[in-house]
Amino acid sequence: MKLYGSPLCPDCVDAVKVLDGVGIPYDYHNITESLPDLKAFLALRDSRSEFDEAKESGLIGIPAFLMEDGSLTLDTDEVVNKEK
């Protein structure tokens, strides 16, 4: 699973703590430190309907979890429940 986020985002910091706490592996992509990671995230954000509500609310849409099967969620609890 890829986790797109930023240490500047409290929700992302919490998501990392939760995933680490339950032992769920992830590949972290810091969109505020890496231009390639930011570009990859923006390509997802611009093309996936999962981000519509976040964009309409003026949110960035992180943390964003891109699963191995191509599904995407912005919900940490959904990831934890799916990986159990």
Residue pairs with C-beta under 8 A, 6 or more apart in sequence:
1 24
1 25
1 26
1 27
1 65
1 66
1 67
1 68
1 79
2 26
2 27
2 29
2 65
2 66
3 12
3 15
3 16
3 19
3 26
3 27
3 28
3 29
3 63
3 64
3 65
3 66
4 29
4 31
4 37
4 40
4 41
4 44
4 62
4 63
4 64
4 65
4 66
5 11
5 12
5 15
5 16
5 28
5 29
5 30
5 31
5 62
5 63
5 64
6 12
6 30
6 31
6 32
6 33
6 62
7 13
7 30
7 32
8 32
9 60
9 62
9 63
11 62
11 63
11 76
12 62
12 63
14 76
15 63
15 76
16 28
18 76
18 80
19 26
19 76
19 79
19 80
22 80
22 83
24 79
24 80
24 83
26 65
29 37
29 40
29 41
30 37
31 37
31 38
31 41
31 62
32 38
41 62
41 64
44 51
44 64
44 66
44 72
45 51
45 55
45 61
45 64
48 72
50 64
50 72
50 73
50 74
51 61
51 64
51 74
54 60
54 61
54 74
55 61
61 74
62 74
63 74
63 76
64 72
64 73
64 74
65 72
65 73
65 74
65 75
65 76
65 78
65 79
66 72
67 73
67 79
67 82
73 79
